[in-house]
Amino acid sequence: MPKLLQKTIDAINLVNNGADPRTALQITNNKADISNVAVYKFKEKYKKYSLLNPKLIKSANSQIKRILSGEVREVPKQAVTKSGDVVDYIDVIAPSDSNILAAADMVYSRFEPLKGAQEEQNTGNTYVDLSQYQVQVNVNRVTSD
């Protein structure tokens, strides 16, 4: 991803939060008159670098599937020995347990909302019913005498 100006990044964040592109550019550039060309160029940048880009989603999907299945990745590399010879080899990279767990947690939290979470009608507070879960709490307190 090329380096974007901070104003462009701020405008992208505004569009991600629901603003239309023209309004986002007006806010970040601090001027009311934004040309149609500027809006068009911004939309192109937004399509290209957005996390919602279909190519990026497809790539992320395939990588998550690979990590969850535990498939190894083979990367061809070259190394130079002490004698100056170039040696070609294949580096085999297997996803670690923490990477597999992180990918699984990301998928689970995205598509399986926490069961038992409800919003109270009167106060607007969100609560989670933890009665079905076994919770262990370790408390270490330092006491001064």
C-alpha angles and dihedrals in degrees: 000000000000120000110274125201115258090243090057092049090049091049090050090052091050091051090048087055094053108274120132116246096251093052091046091053092046091053097045095043093042094227133105101218112072117170123236089239091058091050091049093050091047091051090052091051090047092052092047099047102028119116086228092065107130092228091053092047091051091049093048091047093054093046093050090050090050093049094045092050090050094235115167121235119223116209120186111224140172128222132187116224124216089261090056098253118142112230123194116211140161118241111211112209119190120191112253122237090253091054091050091048092047091051092047092048091049092052093043095048091047098050105022111056117207108277114232096030108131135163118235112235099218106040102026091229119143118224135181123214103229095175091103093054128076108228127192119194124192115197121188113189126184110213123197119214 
